[in-house]
């Protein structure tokens, strides 16, 4: 059956139960898009025409019931040899499962369940439908605690061909009434007997009658007394035991006369003034259901007259000695007895009329109180003479405000006896749910997705300003409401705070700052000066910072981080300064040449000294700083081309043995044959050929001086 589309409408999903006569499946009604329960007759019954006919008739009768405690019948159908009933699907457990799991139940819970069953039976009996198979298996308990009675009228369909089938009798014989066990006509009181057994089982976790076979159990229903409930469970109040004792009397006339009478008793049995009431006592009259011993009766003589009578009639002496009675005295006694009888009959007639007047209860029409506030609905029902069943049920329903009636078990227009009970269901606040924990490493996007999935609208989620924390950047560090707090998804306002990660500061640049300036900058950035190291330097002035550790300038560091600085003590004592006289010549005498000079010494490599434009030989002074491991080097570039490199060793400079370079004179464009040597020309005037000036001859001849360092 699973996967079968029954009747072209009901998609069978899974099997959820079954008994001796039918199997029950959960199905999807594809037309109305809802879950339904489908009961399918077992194959051994599909050829019993009487069974099928009565089954359909009873199912249709049950479908006429409309009550909150009755499983609704939606459809009855046949597809080939499959006969089925479609009914309301109740998500929960049946009472038999609950009894197995945790019986004995609390008295309050058991009475509440029995009261709802009784309410369903009262409605069914009012519609001339007898259940005949009340047992825990046929009582469903929804997740909201609502009791639903199912299988109305199905038991009536059992025929002689099925009475011995497993599950038909065996499954229900423990709940049979005595009259049911005898096979006589059963009625409303039979259902109440079965309900008494269900209440007994809920409170004691055992059945009142057990036996080795169904027949032995049925005989115990007829002949034996059960163990009183309070002897099994002393916690049962006397008032509740009285209900069980009365409902399970073997004589139907000693039971409750209607389901309504039993329901009233159930609704009041837990009141403080009733809990310890006197134990109910029944008269010791003969029960027609009990087994009796009748003495044997001797047969009469064939003439119909006993032997004693014949002997008396035949005794003449007895006839003669019998005295004659006075006629007047006999007539007087007869008149007295006749008058007494007439007076008694008259008194009984008057008493019967009086009692009948008391018993006659007027009927009233149920008004519609749906969509009214609870107080107004109560007033309307009381005004017409009806009673509101306590307690009023409260359930959340989408679209219904709290305190507004949205269901009444007796529909408007129904005619009831004055004082009858009407159950109301009013709207309740939407159940609160627990706020999820969003601070377990979720990002803001993940937290929003989790809230939306829980029913919170995204426009009610606010992001607070990000804050520094020890959690990873981008994760949630605070939420309001807090985790596990109750909240209403339709009203809650959620605020989320996102981590910016650990708080950091930017490391300042301390190099070439004095020690005092560096300390002030460290303190201002929220950092701590850990150590000051002194070290000589060829490049940094004394008292200024050479380097910082462990973080370079501009990097992000945690507040309070420690910083070490190295401060210059100036040049080392072994360092010497040396001025090198560098002669430079133009490529051609009298024409301009561009001279560029670089040098390497203790201060660094390939540093620029500067440029000159010359048209005659010049001597440039290059100041160098030398150390034992730092010799000097000077490189000359002329007109963009490398010209020469000159080495100045530290040891030679220290000893004064540096050799001055020799350069070739420039090529002259004009030659005086009479002159002994070539004169050096400059653009503005002549320069003395004597170049013995130790600083080098630098005439004011109009050469450009670009970028001279010293």
C-alpha positions in Angstrom: 0.0 0.0 0.0 2.8 2.4 0.7 3.3 4.7 -2.3 -0.2 3.8 -3.6 -2.5 6.7 -4.6 -5.7 5.6 -3.1 -8.9 6.9 -4.7 -6.8 9.1 -6.9 -6.4 11.5 -3.9 -4.7 9.9 -0.9 -1.0 9.2 -1.2 -0.1 6.4 1.3 3.1 7.4 3.1 3.6 4.9 6.0 1.9 2.4 8.2 1.1 3.7 11.7 -1.0 1.0 13.2 -3.4 -1.8 12.8 -5.7 -4.3 14.5 -7.5 -7.5 13.9 -9.8 -6.0 11.3 -8.0 -3.1 9.6 -4.6 -1.5 9.0 -4.0 2.2 9.5 -1.8 4.3 7.3 -0.7 8.0 7.3 -1.4 9.5 3.9 -1.2 12.9 2.2 -4.5 14.3 0.9 -3.1 15.8 -2.3 -6.3 17.8 -2.9 -6.4 19.6 0.4 -2.7 19.3 1.1 -3.0 17.8 4.6 -2.1 14.6 6.5 -4.9 12.1 7.0 -5.2 8.7 8.5 -6.6 6.0 6.2 -8.0 2.8 7.7 -8.1 -0.1 5.2 -10.0 -3.3 5.8 -8.0 -6.5 5.9 -8.4 -8.8 2.9 -10.3 -11.5 4.8 -13.3 -9.1 5.3 -13.6 -7.8 1.8 -16.0 -10.6 0.6 -18.4 -10.4 3.6 -21.2 -8.3 2.1 -23.0 -7.9 5.4 -19.9 -6.7 7.1 -19.1 -4.2 4.3 -22.7 -2.9 4.3 -22.8 -2.4 8.0 -19.2 -1.0 8.0 -20.2 1.7 5.6 -23.4 2.6 7.4 -21.6 2.9 10.8 -18.8 4.9 9.2 -21.3 7.3 7.8 -23.0 7.5 11.2 -19.7 8.3 12.8 -19.0 10.9 10.2 -22.1 12.8 11.4 -20.3 13.4 14.7 -18.7 16.8 15.1 -16.9 17.2 18.5 -13.4 18.3 19.6 -12.9 14.9 21.3 -14.0 12.8 18.4 -11.7 11.9 15.5 -13.4 13.3 12.4 -14.4 11.1 9.5 -13.6 12.7 6.2 -14.4 10.1 3.6 -15.5 6.5 3.0 -14.6 4.7 -0.3 -13.8 1.6 -2.2 -11.1 1.0 -4.9 -11.5 -2.5 -6.4 -11.4 -4.8 -3.4 -9.9 -2.1 -1.0 -12.4 -0.7 1.4 -11.2 2.3 3.4 -12.2 5.1 5.7 -10.3 8.5 5.7 -10.2 10.2 9.0 -8.5 13.0 10.9 -4.7 12.4 11.5 -3.8 13.0 15.2 -0.1 13.5 15.8 0.7 12.0 19.2 0.3 8.6 21.0 -2.6 6.4 21.9 -3.5 6.0 25.5 -2.4 2.4 25.6 1.2 3.5 24.7 1.1 6.2 27.5 -0.2 3.6 30.0 2.7 1.3 29.1 5.2 4.1 29.4 4.3 5.7 32.7 1.2 4.3 34.4 0.0 4.7 37.0 -0.8 8.3 35.8 -1.3 11.2 38.1 -4.9 11.4 39.4 -5.5 14.8 37.8 -4.3 13.7 34.4 -6.3 10.5 34.4 -9.5 12.3 35.4 -8.9 14.9 32.7 -8.5 12.2 30.1 -11.6 10.3 31.3 -13.6 13.5 31.4 -12.8 14.3 27.7 -13.7 10.7 26.7 -16.9 11.0 28.6 -17.7 14.2 26.8 -17.1 12.5 23.5 -19.4 9.6 24.5 -22.1 12.0 25.6 -22.1 13.7 22.2 -22.2 10.3 20.4 -25.0 8.9 22.6 -26.9 12.1 22.0 -26.7 11.2 18.3 -27.8 7.6 18.9 -24.3 6.2 18.3 -22.9 3.6 20.7 -19.1 3.0 20.5 -19.0 -0.6 21.9 -15.2 -0.7 21.8 -13.9 1.8 24.3 -10.3 0.9 25.2 -7.0 2.7 25.4 -6.0 1.6 21.9 -8.9 3.7 20.5 -8.1 6.8 22.6 -5.6 9.2 20.9 -3.7 11.9 22.9 -2.5 14.8 20.7 0.6 16.8 21.3 -1.5 19.6 22.8 -3.1 17.2 25.3 -6.4 17.0 23.5 -8.1 13.6 23.8 -9.6 12.1 20.6 -11.8 9.0 20.5 -11.7 7.0 17.4 -13.3 3.9 15.8 -16.9 4.9 16.5 -19.3 2.2 15.4 -16.7 -0.1 13.8 -17.2 -2.8 16.5 -20.8 -3.1 15.5 -19.7 -4.4 12.1 -18.2 -7.6 13.5 -20.2 -10.7 12.2 -20.2 -14.3 13.2 -17.5 -15.0 10.7 -15.1 -12.7 12.5 -15.9 -13.1 16.1 -13.1 -15.6 16.6 -10.4 -13.6 14.7 -7.4 -12.6 16.6 -7.8 -9.0 17.8 -11.5 -8.8 17.4 -12.4 -10.3 20.7 -9.1 -10.9 22.3 -8.0 -7.3 21.9 -11.2 -5.9 23.6 -12.5 -8.6 25.9 -10.7 -7.0 28.9 -13.0 -3.9 28.4 -16.3 -5.8 27.7 -19.3 -5.0 29.8 -21.1 -8.0 31.3 -24.0 -7.6 28.9 -21.6 -7.4 26.0 -19.9 -10.6 27.2 -23.3 -12.3 27.3 -24.0 -11.2 23.7 -27.2 -9.3 24.6 -28.0 -5.8 23.2 -25.5 -3.2 24.5 -26.2 0.5 25.0 -24.9 3.7 26.5 -24.2 2.1 29.9 -22.0 -0.5 28.2 -19.7 2.3 27.0 -19.6 3.8 30.5 -18.5 0.4 32.0 -15.6 0.2 29.5 -14.7 3.8 30.4 -14.6 2.8 34.1 -12.1 0.0 33.2 -9.9 2.5 31.2 -9.9 4.8 34.3 -9.1 1.9 36.5 -6.1 0.9 34.3 -4.8 4.5 34.1 -4.7 4.8 37.9 -3.5 1.3 38.8 -1.4 0.2 35.8 -3.3 -3.1 35.7 -6.6 -4.5 34.4 -9.4 -5.5 36.7 -9.9 -8.9 35.1 -7.2 -11.1 33.7 -7.5 -14.7 32.5 -5.8 -17.4 30.5 -8.3 -17.1 27.7 -10.9 -14.6 26.4 -13.7 -16.9 27.7 -12.2 -16.9 31.2 -12.0 -13.1 31.2 -15.5 -12.8 29.9 -16.8 -15.0 32.7 -15.0 -12.9 35.3 -16.9 -9.9 34.0 -20.1 -11.8 34.6 -19.3 -13.5 38.0 -16.4 -12.1 39.9 -15.6 -8.8 41.7 -12.5 -6.9 40.9 -9.9 -5.6 43.4 -10.8 -2.1 44.6 -8.6 0.6 43.0 -7.5 2.1 46.3 -6.1 -1.2 47.5 -3.8 -1.2 44.5 -3.0 2.5 44.5 -3.7 4.2 47.9 -3.1 7.7 46.3 -6.5 7.5 44.5 -9.0 9.8 46.3 -12.2 8.1 47.5 -14.3 10.3 45.2 -12.4 8.9 42.2 -12.7 5.3 43.4 -16.5 5.9 43.8 -16.7 6.8 40.1 -14.9 3.6 39.1 -17.0 1.4 41.4 -20.3 2.9 40.1 -19.4 2.8 36.4 -18.3 -0.9 36.7 -21.4 -2.3 38.4 -22.5 -5.5 36.8 -26.1 -4.5 36.9 -26.5 -1.7 34.2 -29.3 -0.1 36.3 -26.7 0.6 39.1 -24.3 2.4 36.8 -24.4 6.0 35.7 -27.6 6.5 33.7 -25.9 8.7 31.1 -22.5 9.9 30.0 -23.5 13.4 31.1 -24.1 12.2 34.6 -20.7 10.6 34.8 -19.0 13.6 33.2 -20.5 15.9 35.9 -19.1 13.5 38.6 -15.7 13.5 36.9 -15.5 17.3 36.8 -16.2 17.7 40.5 -14.5 14.7 42.0 -11.2 16.5 42.7 -12.8 19.4 44.5 -11.4 19.6 48.1 -14.8 18.9 49.7 -15.3 15.7 47.7 -11.8 14.1 47.8 -12.5 12.3 51.1 -16.2 11.6 50.7 -17.8 8.4 52.0 -17.3 5.2 50.0 -20.2 4.5 47.8 -22.4 1.6 49.1 -24.8 -0.4 46.9 -27.8 -2.3 48.1 -27.3 -6.1 48.3 -30.1 -6.8 45.9 -29.9 -9.6 43.5 -28.0 -8.8 40.4 -29.5 -10.3 37.3 -26.1 -10.8 35.8 -24.9 -12.9 38.8 -24.9 -16.7 38.7 -27.7 -18.1 41.0 -28.3 -21.6 42.5 -32.0 -22.4 42.1 -33.4 -25.4 44.2 -35.0 -28.2 42.3 -38.8 -28.1 42.1 -40.8 -31.3 42.6 -43.4 -32.0 39.9 -47.2 -31.7 40.8 -49.6 -34.6 40.6 -51.3 -35.1 37.3 -54.6 -33.7 38.5 -52.8 -30.5 39.5 -53.7 -30.8 43.3 -51.1 -31.5 45.9 -51.3 -34.6 48.0 -51.7 -32.6 51.2 -54.6 -30.7 49.7 -56.4 -33.9 48.6 -56.0 -35.4 52.0 -57.4 -32.3 53.7 -60.4 -32.3 51.4 -61.1 -36.0 52.0 -61.0 -35.7 55.8 -64.7 -35.4 56.9 -63.8 -34.7 60.5 -61.8 -31.7 59.5 -64.8 -30.3 57.5 -67.2 -30.7 60.5 -64.9 -29.1 63.0 -64.1 -26.0 60.9 -65.9 -23.1 62.6 -67.9 -20.6 60.5 -66.4 -17.0 60.3 -68.7 -14.1 60.9 -69.4 -12.3 57.5 -69.7 -8.8 59.0 -66.3 -8.8 60.6 -64.7 -10.0 57.4 -66.3 -7.2 55.4 -65.1 -4.6 57.8 -61.5 -5.7 57.4 -61.9 -5.8 53.7 -63.0 -2.1 53.7 -60.1 -1.0 55.8 -57.5 -2.7 53.6 -59.2 -1.3 50.4 -59.1 2.2 51.8 -55.4 1.8 52.8 -54.6 0.6 49.3 -56.4 3.5 47.7 -54.7 6.0 49.9 -51.3 4.5 49.2 -52.0 4.6 45.4 -53.1 8.2 45.6 -50.0 9.2 47.6 -47.7 7.4 45.2 -49.4 9.1 42.3 -48.9 12.5 43.8 -45.3 11.6 44.6 -44.7 10.5 41.0 -46.2 13.7 39.6 -44.0 15.8 41.9 -40.8 13.8 41.0 -41.7 14.1 37.3 -42.0 17.8 37.6 -38.6 17.9 39.3 -37.0 15.8 36.6 -38.4 17.7 33.7 -35.7 20.1 32.5 -36.5 22.7 29.9 -34.5 22.8 26.7 -32.5 25.8 25.5 -30.9 26.7 22.2 -27.1 27.2 22.2 -26.1 30.7 21.1 -23.0 31.5 19.0 -20.2 32.9 21.2 -17.3 32.6 18.7 -15.3 35.8 18.3 -16.5 37.1 21.6 -14.2 37.9 24.6 -14.4 35.1 27.2 -16.3 37.2 29.8 -18.9 38.1 27.2 -19.2 34.6 26.0 -19.8 33.3 29.6 -22.5 35.9 30.1 -24.3 34.9 26.9 -24.3 31.2 27.8 -25.4 31.9 31.4 -28.2 34.2 30.2 -29.8 31.3 28.3 -29.3 28.9 31.1 -26.2 27.0 30.0 -23.0 26.3 32.1 -19.5 26.9 30.9 -17.3 23.8 31.3 -14.3 24.5 33.5 -11.5 25.0 32.9 -11.9 27.0 29.7 -9.3 25.6 27.1 -6.6 28.0 26.0 -4.8 27.4 22.8 -2.7 29.6 20.5 -4.2 30.1 17.1 -2.8 32.3 14.4 -5.0 35.3 13.8 -6.9 35.0 17.1 -6.2 37.5 19.9 -5.7 36.2 23.4 -8.9 35.9 25.4 -11.2 35.6 22.3 -13.3 32.5 21.9 -12.6 30.7 18.6 -14.4 27.4 19.2 -17.4 26.0 21.2 -18.0 22.3 21.4 -21.7 22.7 21.0 -22.4 24.5 17.7 -24.9 27.4 17.6 -28.5 26.3 17.2 -28.0 23.0 19.0 -30.8 22.3 21.5 -29.6 21.2 25.0 -31.1 20.7 28.4 -30.9 23.8 30.6 -27.8 23.7 32.7 -25.9 21.6 30.2 -22.1 22.1 29.8 -20.6 24.0 26.9 -16.8 23.8 26.4 -15.1 27.0 25.1 -11.7 27.4 23.6 -10.1 30.8 23.7 -7.0 32.2 22.1 -3.8 32.2 24.1 -0.6 34.1 23.8 1.8 32.7 21.2 4.1 30.2 22.9 7.5 31.7 23.6 10.6 30.0 22.2 14.2 30.0 23.4 16.7 32.4 21.9 19.5 30.5 20.2 23.2 31.0 21.2 24.6 33.2 18.5 28.0 33.7 20.3 29.4 30.3 19.4 31.6 31.5 16.6 28.9 32.6 14.2 29.5 35.5 11.9 26.9 38.2 11.6 25.5 36.7 8.4 25.3 33.3 10.0 23.5 34.7 13.0 21.0 36.6 10.9 20.3 33.4 8.9 19.7 31.4 12.2 17.3 34.1 13.5 15.3 34.2 10.2 15.0 30.4 10.3 13.6 30.7 13.8 10.9 33.1 12.6 12.5 36.5 13.3 12.0 39.0 10.6 15.3 40.5 9.3 14.0 44.0 9.7 13.9 43.4 13.5 17.6 42.5 13.7 20.0 45.4 14.4 23.7 45.5 14.2 25.4 47.5 17.0 28.8 49.2 16.5 31.7 46.8 16.2 33.9 46.5 19.3 37.3 45.2 20.0 37.5 41.8 21.7 39.6 38.8 22.1 37.4 36.9 19.7 38.0 36.6 16.0 37.1 39.6 13.9 33.7 39.3 12.3 32.2 37.0 15.0 29.3 37.8 17.4 30.5 38.9 20.8 27.2 40.1 22.3 23.5 39.5 21.7 20.3 40.9 23.1 18.1 39.0 24.1 20.7 36.6 25.6 20.9 32.9 24.7 18.1 30.7 26.1 15.9 33.7 27.0 12.2 33.3 26.1 11.1 35.5 23.2 8.2 36.0 20.9 9.4 35.7 17.3 6.7 38.2 16.1 7.7 41.0 18.5 11.4 40.5 19.5 14.0 43.1 18.6 17.4 41.5 18.4 20.7 43.5 18.7 24.0 41.9 17.6 27.5 43.2 18.3 30.3 42.1 16.1 34.0 41.7 17.1 36.7 43.9 15.5 39.2 41.4 16.8 41.8 42.3 19.4 42.3 46.1 19.8 45.6 47.4 18.2 47.6 50.6 17.9 49.9 51.8 15.2 53.6 51.6 16.0 55.2 55.1 15.7 58.4 55.7 13.9 61.1 56.3 16.6 64.2 56.4 14.4 66.3 59.6 14.4 64.3 60.9 17.4 66.0 61.8 20.6 65.5 59.4 23.5 63.2 61.8 25.2 61.1 62.2 22.1 60.9 58.5 21.6 59.8 57.8 25.2 57.0 60.4 24.8 55.8 58.8 21.6 55.8 55.3 23.1 53.8 56.5 26.1 51.3 58.4 23.9 50.6 55.3 21.9 49.7 53.2 25.0 52.9 51.2 24.7 55.7 50.5 27.2 59.4 51.2 26.9 61.0 47.9 27.8 64.8 48.6 27.3 67.2 51.2 26.0 70.3 49.9 24.2 73.3 52.2 23.5 75.3 51.6 20.4 77.8 53.6 18.3 76.7 54.7 14.8 78.5 56.2 11.8 75.2 57.6 10.5 73.0 58.7 13.5 73.9 61.5 15.7 74.7 60.9 19.3 71.5 60.7 21.5 69.2 59.8 18.7 67.4 56.5 18.1 69.1 54.1 15.7 66.4 51.4 15.6 63.3 50.0 17.4 62.3 46.4 18.2 60.3 44.1 17.8 57.8 46.1 15.6 58.6 48.3 12.7 57.0 51.7 12.3 53.4 51.5 11.0 52.6 48.0 12.1 49.5 47.2 14.3 50.4 46.1 17.8 48.3 45.3 20.9 48.0 48.0 23.5 50.6 47.7 26.2 53.1 46.0 24.0 56.8 46.4 25.0 59.3 48.3 22.8 63.1 48.3 22.8 65.1 51.1 21.3 68.7 51.5 20.3 70.2 54.9 20.9 73.4 56.2 19.2 76.4 57.1 21.3 78.0 58.8 18.2 80.8 57.7 16.1 83.2 55.0 17.5 86.6 56.4 18.7 88.5 54.5 16.1 86.7 56.3 13.3 88.7 59.0 11.4 87.6 61.8 9.0 89.7 62.2 5.8 89.5 64.8 3.1 90.5 63.4 -0.3 91.7 65.7 -3.0 90.2 64.4 -6.2 91.5 65.9 -9.5 89.0 65.9 -12.4 89.6 66.9 -16.0 87.2 67.6 -18.9 87.3 65.3 -21.9 88.6 68.2 -24.1 90.2 71.3 -22.9 88.1 74.3 -23.2 84.9 72.3 -23.6 82.4 71.5 -20.9 82.2 68.0 -19.4 79.7 66.8 -16.7 81.4 65.3 -13.7 79.5 63.1 -11.2 81.2 61.7 -8.0 80.0 58.9 -5.7 81.7 57.6 -2.6 81.6 54.7 -0.2 82.8 54.9 3.5 81.7 53.9 7.0 78.4 55.8 6.5 77.2 53.7 3.5 77.8 52.5 0.0 77.6 54.4 -3.3 76.5 57.6 -1.8 76.2 60.7 -4.1 78.7 63.5 -3.5 77.5 65.7 -6.3 78.0 67.0 -9.9 80.2 69.5 -11.6 80.4 71.0 -15.1 84.0 71.9 -16.0 86.0 72.9 -19.0 89.5 72.6 -17.4 91.2 70.5 -14.8 89.7 70.9 -11.3 90.6 69.4 -7.8 87.5 68.4 -5.7 87.7 67.8 -2.0 85.8 64.7 -0.9 85.3 64.3 2.9 85.3 60.6 4.0 84.6 58.8 7.3 86.7 55.7 7.6 87.0 52.9 10.1 89.1 49.8 10.6 86.7 47.7 8.6 85.5 50.5 6.4 87.8 51.7 3.7 86.9 54.6 1.4 86.2 54.4 -2.4 85.5 57.3 -4.8 84.0 56.7 -8.2 84.1 59.4 -11.0 81.7 59.5 -14.0 82.3 61.9 -16.9 79.6 62.7 -19.4 77.6 59.8 -18.1 80.3 57.2 -18.5 82.3 55.6 -15.8 85.8 57.2 -15.6 87.7 55.8 -12.6 87.6 54.6 -9.0 90.0 55.6 -6.3 90.6 53.5 -3.1 91.4 55.2 0.2 92.4 52.5 2.8 91.7 53.3 6.4 95.3 52.4 7.4 96.8 54.7 4.8 94.6 57.5 5.8 95.5 57.0 9.4 99.2 56.9 8.6 99.1 59.7 6.1 100.3 57.6 3.2 97.4 58.0 0.9 98.6 58.4 -2.7 97.1 61.2 -4.7 95.9 60.2 -8.1 97.6 61.2 -11.3 95.4 62.3 -14.2 96.3 62.9 -17.9 95.9 66.4 -19.0 92.9 67.1 -21.4 93.4 67.3 -25.1 93.9 70.9 -26.2 92.3 72.2 -29.4 95.0 74.9 -29.8 98.8 74.2 -29.6 101.5 76.9 -29.1 104.7 75.4 -30.6 106.8 77.8 -28.7 105.3 77.1 -25.4 106.9 74.6 -23.1 103.6 73.2 -21.7 99.9 73.6 -22.2 98.0 76.2 -20.3 94.7 75.3 -18.7 91.9 77.4 -20.0 88.7 78.3 -18.2 85.7 80.1 -19.4 86.2 83.2 -17.3 89.9 84.3 -17.1 93.1 82.4 -16.8 94.1 80.4 -13.7 97.7 80.2 -12.4 99.3 77.0 -13.6 100.6 76.5 -10.1 98.3 73.9 -8.6 100.2 73.2 -5.5 97.2 74.4 -3.3 96.6 71.5 -1.0 92.9 72.2 -1.1 92.9 72.1 -4.9 92.6 75.1 -7.2 89.0 76.0 -7.7 88.9 79.2 -9.6 85.8 81.3 -9.8 85.5 80.4 -13.5 81.8 80.1 -13.9 81.5 76.3 -13.5 78.2 75.1 -12.1 78.1 73.4 -8.7 75.3 71.0 -8.4 74.6 69.0 -5.2 77.9 69.3 -3.5 77.5 67.6 -0.2 80.2 69.3 1.8 
